[in-house]
Amino acid sequence: MLLAILLALGAAFPAAAQEPGDNPVGLNIVEGVGAATEPGQIGATLTLVFVVTILALAPAILMMTTSFTRIIIVLGFLRQALATQQSPPNQVLIGLALFLTFFIMAPTYIEVNNEALQPYLQEEIGQAEALERALIPIREFMFRQTEPKDLALFINIAGMERPNTPDDVPLHVLMPSFVLSELTTAFIMGFYIYIPFLIIDMVVASTLMSMGMMMLPPIFVSLPFKIIMFVLADGWYLLVGSLVESFN
């Protein structure tokens, strides 16, 4: 995805190219930032600013175009349903979500590497063609996970005509549609995760009320039962398996 972003910038700002011997960005490593003396240096400097900005936003772009959003939300729902406060900690959940994202997105980015990156590095294709090839598998992945109603929503908001093929859907419409579908799917999975733990909380609360132990917080009693139920049911195996299979 970073390659696609940089290729897009390179294709969008061809004016940055300078004659041999010229300073391509109007910057002096020793003296600092210098005044531009030629129009081409201004365009090159703006290109550098755009590149740095896009690189700063690259993690968010990567998260919003991969399976990371769904996975981290579902894991967050699981921790809230267990009511274990900060266990597992955020670092563990984010690490698990990242490794699962790498596993799920591996076929897509292997195709990007084979079809776009390697031919571009070998100078067989140009920047524009490499960008087009890199976006094909990424768009296919997002289309598979996007609900038609979410895609139709953003098409109507954009005031576009109904597209005849997936290729007619621009990327700026597809990406928010994909994110919205991921949020919806993650919340549905989170609801199903909550149900068994909610039943345990209700049973424990009713039992304590019937015993007259109203001053004892139900969470203190229900937490061990929820943990042991999750362990005995092999919850991590079922949860991770369901998350991975939900992208097939």
N, C-alpha and C positions, 0 to 999 in steps of 0.2 A: 504493500500500500504506500509506503514511503517512496518507493521507486516511482509509482504512478503519480504521486504528488509532484515530485521533482521533475519528472518528464513533462507534466502539464505546465509547470512553471517555465521550463526551458522552451516549450513550444509556444507559450503565450508571450514570452518576452525575447524574441529573436534579436531585438535591437541591442541586447547586451553584448553581442559579439563585437570585438574591436580588432583593429589591425595588429599584427605582431609587434610587440614592443610597447604597446599602449597599456596603461593601467586599466584593467577591465572594470573596476568598481570605484575608482576615484578615491581610494583609501591609501594612506601611507603608513606602513607598519611602524616606522621609526617616529615620524612626526605626528601621527594620529590622523584625524579626519581632516582632509584638505578640501579646499574649494574646487568645485568642478570647473574645468576650463573649456570643455567641449560638451555639446548636447548629448553625445553618446554616453558620456560618463554619468550624466544625471539618470538616464534610463538604466544603466548598469547598477547604480546605487539603489534605485528603487527596486530593482530585481532582487538585490541582496536583502533589502528590508522585507520583501514579500516572502522570500525563502525562509528567513529566520522566524517570521510570524507563523508560517505554515508548519514549520518544524515544532514550534511551541504548541500548536494545536493538534499535532499528529497523534498523540495518545488518545485524545478525545475522539478524533476521527476514526482511529482504529477500533476503539471500544464500540462506537455506534454503528460500525459496519461489520461486526463479527458477532459471535454467539456470547460474548462476555456479558452483555446487558442482562439477558435472560438468566444466565447462571448465577450471577452475583445477587440478583434480586431474590431468586428462589432460595439461595443459601441464607440470605438475610431473614426471609420468612421462617426458615427452619429454626434459626437461633431464637427468634422472637417467640415461636410456638413452644420451644423447649423452656423458655424463660430462664436461660442460663447466664443472663447478663452479657458479659464479654467473653464467654467461652463457647466456641473457639474464638480467639481474638481476630480482629480485622485483618491482620497480616496473613493469618492462616487461610481465612476465607478468600481473600484476594489472590493469594498464591494458588490455591486450589482452582479458583475460577480461571486464572491465567493458564495453568497447565491444561485444564479441560478445553479452554479456547484454542490453545495450540493444537491439541489432538483433533478437535472437530474441524478446524480450519486448515489442517495440513493438506488434504487433497486439493483444496482450492488454491492455496499458495504454491503448491508444487506445480500445478498447471500454469500459474502466473510465471513462475521461474522458467519453466520449459518453453512456454510460448512467447514470452515477452522479454524477460530479463536476459537470458542467455543469448538469444539472437541480437539483442541490443548491445550487449557487451562485446560480442563478436563482430559488431558493425555490419550486420546483415540487414538491419532495418533501422529506420530513423526514429526520432523521439515521438512523433505523432502516431506512427503505426504501433510503436511499442506501448504507448498509452492506451490505444484502442484495444490491443490484445490483452493487456493487463486487466482492463475493466470488464472484459467478457465473463470470465469465471466468477468475479466478485458480484457482478450484476445477477448472474444465474443463481448464486447462493441466496442473495437477498430476495429475488423473486420467489424462490421456493418457500421462504418463510414469511412472505408478506400476504396478508389477507386481501382478497379483492376489494372488500368494502373500504379498507383503509387506503388502498391505492386510489380508489374512485373518489374518496374524500379530498385528497390533495390535488387530484386532477381537476375536480370541480372548483376548488379554491383558487387554483392557478388560472382558471378560465380557459383551459385547453380543450380541444376537441377530443373525442374518444379515440384513443390510439388503436390502430389495427393490429400491431404486433408489439411484443415486449421491447423491441429495439426503438420504438417510437416514444417510449417513456423516458424523459430526461433524468439524469442522475439526481438533480436537486428535488425532484418529485419522489423518486424511488426511495431515497435515504430516509426522509421523515416517515414515509409509509412503513418502511421496514422497522424503524424504531418503535412506532406506535403498535405494530403487531407484536413485537417482542415484549413490550410492556403488558399488553393484554394477556398474552400466553403465560408470562411469568406470574401475573396475579391469579390467573386461573389455577396454575400449579400450586401457588402458595395457599389458595383456599383449600385445596384437597389435603395439603400437608397439615393445615390447622385443625381439621375436623377431629382426628383421633385424640390429639392433645387437648382439645376443648372438651371432649367427652370426659377425659380423665379429670380435668379441673372441676367440671360440674358434679361428677360423682363424689370427689373428695370434699367439695364444698357442702354438698347435701349431707354427707355423712357427718361432718363436723357440726353442722347445724343441728342434726338430730341428736347428737351426743351432748349438745349444750356447750360445745367448745367454740363459742363465737369469737373469743379474743385471740384465737390461734389463727394466723394467716394461712389460708389454704395452700398458698404457693410453697410453704415450707414442707408440707406433706406430699403434695402432688409432684414436686420436682423429682424426687427419687423414683417414683413410679413411672414418670415419663421417660427418664433416662434409661431405666432398665427395660421398658417396653421397646424403646428405640434400638437398644443394643440387641435384645433377643430377636427382634424382627430383622436384624441385619440392615438397619436403616440406611447407612451410608452406601452400601452396595445397591440397594433399591433406588435410592435417590440419584446417585451418579449415573446408574444405568438408564433410568428414565430420562434424565437430562440429555445424555448423549443420543439416545434413541429418538428423542423428540425432534432432532434436526435431520433425521433420515427421510 
